[in-house]
Amino acid sequence: MVIANVPEHVGIIPDGNRRLARRLLQKPWKGHEWGFEKIKKIMEWSKDMGIKVLTFYTLSLENLDGRPKRELNYLFQIARKELDDIIGNRENIVHKNRVRLNFLGRLDLLPEDLQEKMKRVSELTRNYSRHHVNLAIAYGGRQEIIDASRRIAADVEKGQLKANKVNESLFRQYLWTNGFRDPDLIIRTGGEKRLSNFLPFQSVYSEIVFLDKFWPELDKEDFSKAIREFGGRERRFGR
């Protein structure tokens, strides 16, 4: 598939797993299972389109704090299964397509065994450079900015950094997304029209496309249409 002016970095807010499950009279975690499968589909479609970086908002800090414990346990179990497959199966899409996986957020708030699996996957894929996928889990944009500010303040206090040297470029180095360009495009499914604390520092000049379909319902044409819409826009970067 050839699409002109493809974004290099696409951020995705995959909303609607639970609502689709309710509509189909299924348990909420069934929707999350469908959601994980859709992430893998998007990885394939993005590879075909030439998109280099994807960042998925998989679990917010607010959801980590507010969702029922049973639902979170099922969600973590799905994540364990997916991570174990990456660790033990060289035919997994991550290895076949040489995708580097990164995990962004307050990972220390997650179950310890899940943290270890994420660390192992990061190590296994760290030399891949063809495509990059960031999974924002236990993520909150405001918390990211607060954490970065605290670390800068600590370095200033220790004499390792001069306060008058702090600028936008340096501040970025303290963010969880350090090393990645800002998202060119952010796609949100599920009909809601807000960013919900997703990459607030990095998204100031991102183009945004809102889609009504629930995340598991998204098909290749929906995704392609969003990418084409981006290609037809004139980016002004605040000018």
C-alpha positions, 0 to 999 in steps of 0.5 A: 500500500502506497500512501503519500506523506506517511507520518513517522510516529503515530500515537494511538489511544485504543478506546472502546474495548470494554464498551464493545464487550458490553454491547456483545454481552461479554466480560470486560476482559474479553474486550481487552483480549480483542484489543491486544489482537488489534495492536498486533494488526496495527503493527502489521499495517503500519509496517506495510505503510512505512510508519516507523514508530507507534505509541499505544496508550494501553493503561493509564494511571487513572485506570490502574487506580480506578478499575476493578481489581478483577479486571486488572488481574485479567488484563495483566494475565493477557499481558503476561501471555503476550510477553511470554510468547515474545520471549519464547517464540522467535516466530512472534511478529515482534521478532519477524518484523524486528520491532523494538519494544519499549515500555513507558510509565510508572512501571514500578506500580505493576506486578513484579513478575510483569515488570521482569517480563517487560524488562526481558522483552526490552532486552531481547529487542533492544538491537532491533531498529526497523520499527519501534513500538512504545507501550504506555502502561501505568502512564500519565502525562502529567506524572511524566512531566512531574517526574522529569521535573523532580529528576531535573531538580535533584540533578540541580541540587546535586550540582550536576546541572545548572538551572539556567541550562534547562531548556526544552531540549534538555527537558526532553531528555528526562521524559519517558519518551526520550529518544523518540520524536513527537507523534506526528499523528494521534488517533483515538477510537471509541468516539471520545474527543479528548487526549486523556492525559496522553503525551501532553508535552509531546502532542502540542503540534500533533495532528489528531484524528478521532474515530467513532469505532471501538478499538477492536472494530477498527479495520485496515481501511479505517486505519488507512483513511486516518493516515490519508487524512493526515497526509492531506493536512497542512501542518503549521506547528503553531505558526 
